[in-house]
Amino acid sequence: MRKYILNGSIISAIVSSWSTVRTGAQGQRDWRFYLSVAASILTLVVAFGTVHIESQEKQD
């Protein structure tokens, strides 16, 4: 669990996702906002996947 929380790519993905959510809460929600949300989710998925693969490589 600690490997996920302390990883730099996951931290940056969470920070960028948080700013996307705050922007959507303050402004209008049009198609650009929804694309930003989708990009944020994909960034988080890639970051978690990368950490998972790296931890498996270290175990082998």
Phi, psi and omega per residue, in radians:
M1 nan -0.695 -3.108
R2 -1.124 -0.565 -3.138
K3 -1.122 -0.517 3.119
Y4 -1.391 -0.723 -3.055
I5 -1.228 -0.664 -3.042
L6 -1.617 0.052 -3.126
N7 -1.338 2.374 -3.089
G8 -1.137 -0.656 -3.128
S9 -1.206 -0.617 3.113
I10 -1.249 -0.693 3.105
I11 -1.081 -0.781 -3.137
S12 -1.185 -0.609 3.095
A13 -1.162 -0.671 3.116
I14 -1.185 -0.728 3.128
V15 -1.115 -0.748 3.124
S16 -1.195 -0.606 3.081
S17 -1.156 -0.685 3.127
W18 -1.104 -0.728 3.121
S19 -1.178 -0.578 3.078
T20 -1.142 -0.761 3.129
V21 -1.131 -0.739 3.130
R22 -1.137 -0.671 3.096
T23 -1.113 -0.726 3.114
G24 -1.181 -0.565 3.125
A25 -1.256 -0.496 -3.081
Q26 -1.602 -0.506 -3.019
G27 -2.028 -2.951 3.115
Q28 -1.297 2.632 3.114
R29 -1.868 1.739 3.083
D30 -2.015 -2.919 -3.046
W31 -1.131 -0.486 3.130
R32 -1.202 -0.647 3.096
F33 -1.107 -0.771 -3.116
Y34 -1.173 -0.581 3.033
L35 -1.174 -0.642 3.088
S36 -1.142 -0.690 3.094
V37 -1.125 -0.760 3.113
A38 -1.084 -0.731 3.119
A39 -1.136 -0.665 3.113
S40 -1.138 -0.736 3.125
I41 -1.128 -0.761 3.121
L42 -1.127 -0.636 3.097
T43 -1.118 -0.730 3.085
L44 -1.111 -0.732 3.140
V45 -1.108 -0.757 3.131
V46 -1.145 -0.701 3.134
A47 -1.119 -0.802 3.106
F48 -1.108 -0.721 3.119
G49 -1.107 -0.696 3.134
T50 -1.129 -0.768 3.123
V51 -1.118 -0.700 3.139
H52 -1.110 -0.794 -3.138
I53 -1.146 -0.718 3.125
E54 -1.119 -0.656 3.129
S55 -1.220 -0.586 3.076
Q56 -1.199 -0.633 3.126
E57 -1.169 -0.619 3.132
K58 -1.232 -0.515 3.142
Q59 -1.299 -0.480 -3.102
D60 -1.367 nan nan
